[in-house]
Amino acid sequence: MRARIRIALLLVGMLVAVSCSHGPTVQETVHNSDKRISVVSINTLPTSIGPVVVGEVRNASGSPVDGVQIAVSLTDRAGQAIGNQFGFTLLKVLPPGAKAPFSIPYTGGTHEVGKVSATVKADPSVQMQYTTVHVVSKTAQALGTDYEVTGTVSNSSSTPVNFANVVGTFYDKGGKVVGAAHDVSDASTIPPGGTTTFNLVVQEQASKIATYSLTAEAQVV
């Protein structure tokens, strides 16, 4: 089996059994000067190692958008700063109208979050050429407390690709994001019509995940 670069955001899967949506409301503020993109949702959740901020960003423009970054600042309910972190959407390039998840974990201990402030931005232009590839088969199952999705992605384009990136966004019954993971294949070329497999795992969240969506892209060789 050829080597793979497997990237699964396991921190997202380490959520405790009770979502923040069942507790006190977290005040959310979004700062966005880039009108090409918009934040669809933000969900702040507790984990055993600290809060994690998850959500989705949409490309509201008519052109692809690259390098979408989300910078987050958290404050606890006493008004004390928890800290600042940043991350990127798991989908490298967002096609027009597409959504992509993000996950920004905080470590160093648990906190009761009172406020979350997010600032989003993106690169001014697309730096690398990516194309959409398609998931042609998928199987989802609970493995104890974990949730796994495996399957096959096909290069449906007319050009060779590599680094196929399959992104999974996982939702609870209320439609809130409770997990995200992606799996990136290695540098081996996938010819037109060729396939590669993927494996996504969200830990400890099988009982909370109600639905999920998959998106796939690959870098043009």
N, C-alpha and C positions, 0 to 999 in steps of 0.2 A: 504494500500500500504506500503510495507516494506521500511525502511529507505534506502536511497542511499547516496553515496558520490559523489556528482556531481561537477566535476571540469571542468569549461569551461573558456578558456583563453579569457575573454571578452576584455582585453586590446588590443588584436590583432584586434578585431572587431571595435575599435574606430579610424580607419584610416580615414584621411581626403579624400576628393573626388579625389584629384590629387595625383597619385603615384609619387615616386621619379624618376621612370624610365622616366617620362616626363620632369624632371628638369635636373639640372646639374648632371653629373656623379659622383657617390661616389666611391672613390678609395678603393678597397677591398684587404686585405692581409690575408691569412690563414696560420697558423703555425700548423703543424701536425707531431708529431714524432711517432705516433701510426699508423702503416701502415695497421692495420686491418680495419680502418675506413677512410672515405673520405667525405669532404663537397661537396655536389652536388650543392647547391645554397645558396646565402645569399642575402637578400633583406632588405634594410634599408628604413623605412617608417616613415613619420611624423604622430603624433596623437595629440589630444588636450591637452595631459598631458606630452608629450615628445616623443622622437624617440622610435621605436620598431624595433628590428632586428629579422627577421624571415628567415626560410630556411629549408633545409633538409640535413640529414647525411645518408650515405649509409654504410652498413657493407660489406666491400670488401673482407672479409676473408671467410674461409670455415667452421667457427664455430660460434655459437651464441656469441654476445657481450653485456655486461651489463654495466649500469651506464655511458652512454655516456654524457659527460659534454662539454659544449661550453662556454668558457670565452671570453667576447667581450670588446674591448676598442674603444671608439668613440672620434673623434676629429672634431671640427667644421671647417668651411671654412677659419676662421682666424688663424687656427693652435692651438687653445686653446682646452685643454682637456675637454670633456664633462663628462667622467667618465668611470668606469669599472663595468661590471655586469657579471653574469654567470647564466646559466640555464642548463636543461637536456632535452634530447629528450623526447617527450611525450610517446613514446613506451619504456617500461622498458627494455626489452630484444630484441635486433635486431637479427632476424635469418639471416643466410648467404644470402647475396644479397639483403636484405630488406632495405627500406628507412624509415626514421621517421622524423617528423618535430620538430622544436624547435621554441620558441618565447621568446625573452628576452627584456622586456620593461624597458625603462628609465622614471623616473618621475622627477618632479621639473621644468618643463617648456619646451617650444619648443626650438629646435635648428636646424640650417641648417647644416646637417652632411656633412663633406668633406671626412673623412676617417673612415673606419671600419677595425679593426684588430681582427681576431678570432683565438683562440687556442682551439683545440679539444683534448680530451683524453677519455679513458674508463677504467673501472676496469680491473685488470689483469685476472679475472675469473668471471664466473657467480655465484652470491651468492644465488639466489633463483631460484627454478625450475618453469619455465613458459612454457605454451604450446599455440600453435595457436588455436584459436576458430574462428568460421565463422559467418559472418553477413548473415542471411538468409532472411531478409526483410529490406527495407529502403524506406523512403519517405522524399523528400526534398521540401521545400517551402519557399517562401519569406513571411515574416510577417512584412509588412511595410518596414522599412529599415533593418530589421534583416533577418538572414538566418538560418533556422532550419532544422536539419536532425534527424529524429526519426526512430527507427526500433527495430529489435530483433536479438540477437546473440545467437547461439546455441553451446553447448559444444559437439563438434564432436569427442572428444578424448575418450579414454577408461577408464579414471580416473576422479574422482570428482575434481572440481575446485572451486575457489572463486575469488573475486576481478577481475571480467571481465573488461578489459580496452579497450574501443573502441576509436580509435584515428582517427580524421578527419583532412585532409589537404586540404585547399581550395586555388584554383588557379584563376588568372585572364585569360583573353583571350590570353595573351602572355606566359602563363605557369609559371608566377611568383607566389610564395606563398604570399597570402594576408590574411591568417587567419589559425588558428589551434585551435582545441579544443579536449578535451577527457572527457569521462564519465566513472567512475569506479563504479562498483556495490559494494554492501556491502559484509560482511564476510559470508553471507548465502551460503551454499554449493549448487553448481549446479551439479547435477548428470550427468553421460554420457547421452546424448540425451536431457538434460534439456535446458531451454532457460531463458533469462532475457532480459529486454528492455533497451534501451539507448536513450538519448536525447542530441544532440549537438546544441549549438547556437553560431553563430558569429554575434555580434551586428553591426548594421549600415553599412553592407557591401553587402547587397542583390544585389545592382546594379553593383558591381564589380566582384562578383563570377561567373565564367563561368563553372568551373568543380570542382569536388572534388574526393578524394579517401578515403576509409575507411580501416583500419587495426584493428584487434582485437587479444588480448592475454588474458590469465588468469593464475592465480597462481595455481599450482598443490597442492591439499590438502594433 
